[in-house]
Each structure stands twice: as C-alpha cells, then as structure tokens.
Amino acid sequence: MKQSLSNKIIEHLKRRGWTNGNDLEVFAIQEGYKGSTASRVCRQLREDGIIIDELRKGDSVESVWYKYKRNLLSYQSTTQSTNTITDLQAKLKNS
C-alpha cells in the first residue's frame, strides 16, 4: 500500500525539523505528487494541529516554514517576529 503524502510530510518534518514550504513542494514532486498538493496537505496538517507554521521574512520575500508539532518542547523562534499563515491571511483580507 502506498503511503499518503501527509504521512510522508510528517516523517520528513520529524527528521528535518523546520523546513521551508518550497522544499516540501520539491519533496512532493520527488514523491510523485504535484507541488501544490504539498501546500494543501500542510495547511490541513496545521489545521489539525499536527504541524506548526511560521512566516519568515527573508531579504526580499516572505516564506512559510513548517515543523512537526511534537518538537514544540524545544521550539524557539529563529526570527524576531513571527506570523502564522492565518495571521497573514487576516492582514490581506483587511487591507
């Protein structure tokens, strides 16, 4: 039986810790899925409380990073300010 993409992403995050959303899209493609499917699966896993996300500001672009929630005991943000995707969506909706 083929393992679901959500289970593959969870295992991937358990091994790697914080992972950029773009890297997860590449991972999904390597596993035979569309890259956009990884984004949808990550949103669902976040809504289910299995993973967390963090919006990080780079030099010229913001990107979403994901982490398996069990590792939260050792969680410390690596950025000065963090926003979840939900926060960003609310900001966009209100603007």
C-alpha positions in Angstrom: 0.0 0.0 0.0 1.3 3.4 -1.0 2.0 5.8 2.0 0.0 9.0 1.9 1.7 12.3 1.2 0.6 13.7 4.6 2.4 10.7 6.3 5.4 11.3 4.2 5.5 15.0 5.0 5.1 14.3 8.7 8.0 11.8 8.6 10.1 14.3 6.6 9.4 17.0 9.2 10.2 14.7 12.1 13.7 14.1 10.5 14.5 17.6 9.4 12.8 20.0 11.9 12.0 23.4 10.4 11.5 23.0 6.6 10.7 25.7 4.0 7.4 25.2 2.2 9.2 25.3 -1.2 11.4 22.4 -0.1 8.2 20.5 0.8 6.8 21.1 -2.7 10.0 19.8 -4.2 9.8 16.8 -1.9 6.2 16.1 -3.0 7.2 16.3 -6.7 10.0 13.8 -6.0 7.5 11.5 -4.4 5.2 11.7 -7.5 2.7 14.3 -6.4 2.0 17.9 -7.6 3.9 20.5 -5.7 0.6 22.4 -4.9 -0.6 19.2 -3.2 2.1 19.6 -0.6 0.8 23.1 0.3 -2.7 21.8 0.6 -1.6 18.9 2.8 0.5 21.3 5.0 -2.5 23.6 5.5 -4.6 20.6 6.6 -2.0 19.3 8.9 -1.7 22.7 10.5 -5.4 23.0 10.9 -5.4 19.5 12.5 -2.7 20.6 15.0 -0.1 18.2 13.8 2.4 20.7 12.4 3.0 24.4 13.0 4.0 27.1 10.6 5.9 30.3 10.8 6.2 33.1 8.3 9.8 34.2 8.0 11.0 37.4 6.3 13.9 37.0 4.0 15.9 39.6 2.1 13.1 40.3 -0.4 10.4 37.7 0.2 8.5 36.1 3.0 8.3 32.3 3.1 6.4 29.8 5.2 8.4 27.2 7.3 6.8 24.1 8.9 7.8 22.0 11.8 6.3 18.8 13.3 4.4 19.9 16.5 5.8 17.2 18.8 9.1 19.0 18.6 7.5 22.1 20.2 9.0 21.4 23.6 12.3 22.5 22.1 10.7 25.2 20.0 12.3 28.6 19.9 11.6 31.0 17.1 14.5 31.8 14.9 13.0 35.1 13.8 12.3 38.4 15.6 8.7 38.5 14.6 6.6 35.5 13.5 3.2 35.3 11.9 1.1 32.2 11.0 -0.5 31.9 7.6 -3.8 32.6 9.3 -2.4 36.0 10.6 -1.1 36.8 7.1 -4.5 35.9 5.5 -6.3 38.1 8.0 -3.9 41.0 7.2 -4.5 40.6 3.5 -8.3 40.3 4.0 -8.4 43.6 6.0 -6.2 45.5 3.5 
